[in-house]
Amino acid sequence: MIDPKKIEQIARQVHESMPKGIREFGDDVEKKVRQVLQSQLTRLDLVSREEFDVQTQVLLRTREKLALLEQRLTELESRSVQAPEVTPPTEPQM
């Protein structure tokens, strides 16, 4: 979720950048700007920085595990190529 302090800061900046006549409406305009910002940012379906960092760590661990599995697979494949193939004995025909 978006930090409410950031939204307030943006709303304040928008309010301060408005022409003087509109700014004189005061808190009502700032509240309305804050509401519009909140609703629009909510629609963007953003994740928090904390959640992003957690998912980044999960991805790094997954990549490490994948690299280890690929290495093990390569080793197993090279062993199977090097080992002579053993054919099972055939039964005598009668």
N, C-alpha and C positions, 0 to 999 in steps of 0.2 A: 504494500500500500504506500501511497505517496505521503511524505512527511507533512503534517498539517502546518508546521512552521514555514515550510517552503511555499506552500500555497498562500499563506498569509503574506509572506514577503513579496510574492509575485503580484498578488492583489493590490498590495500597498503601492508597488511600483507602477502598476497600471493606473491606479487612482491618481497618483502624483503626476503622471504624464498626461492626464486629461486636461482639456482647457479649463481655465479658472471658473467659468460659469457652471460647468458640470460638476466640478469639484465641490462647489458650494453646497451641493445636495448632501455632502458629508458621508456619514456612515452608511446610509442606504445604498449609495453607489458602490462603496467598497464591499459591503456585504453581498450585493448582487454579483459583483465581479468574482468574489470568492466562491459563490455558489456555482456560477457558470464554469469557472476553472475546475472545481471539484468534480462536477458532473462530466465534463469533457475528459478529464484525466482518468476518471473511473472507467469510461468507455474504452480507453486505450488498452485495457487489460495488461497493465504493467506489473512487474514483480518487484519486490523490495530488494535492496542491495544485499541484505543478509541472505535472502533466499537464493539470489543469483550466486553469491559466494559459496553457499553450501552446494549448489548444483555443479559449480565449477570444480569443487573438490571431489565430488562423486565422479564426475567425468574423468578427472585425472587418475583416480584410483582404478576406474574401469579400463582406461587405456593401458595402465601399467599391467593389470591382470591379463589383458588381451595380448600384450607383447610377450609376457611370460608363457602364455598358452601357445602362441605361435612358435616360440623358441622350442618348447617341449615337443610340439608336433613335428617340427623340422628334424629334431634329434631322433624321434621315433621313426620317422620316414627313412632317415639315413641308415638307421640300424636295420630296418627291414630289407633295405636294398643290399646291404653288406652281408647279411646272413644268407647262407645257401638255403635254397628252397628244399624242403624235405617233402618228398612225395610219399604218401602212405603206401604200404606194401599192397600188392594186388593178390587176390585169392587165386589159387590155381584152378584152372577150369577142368571140369570132368567130362 
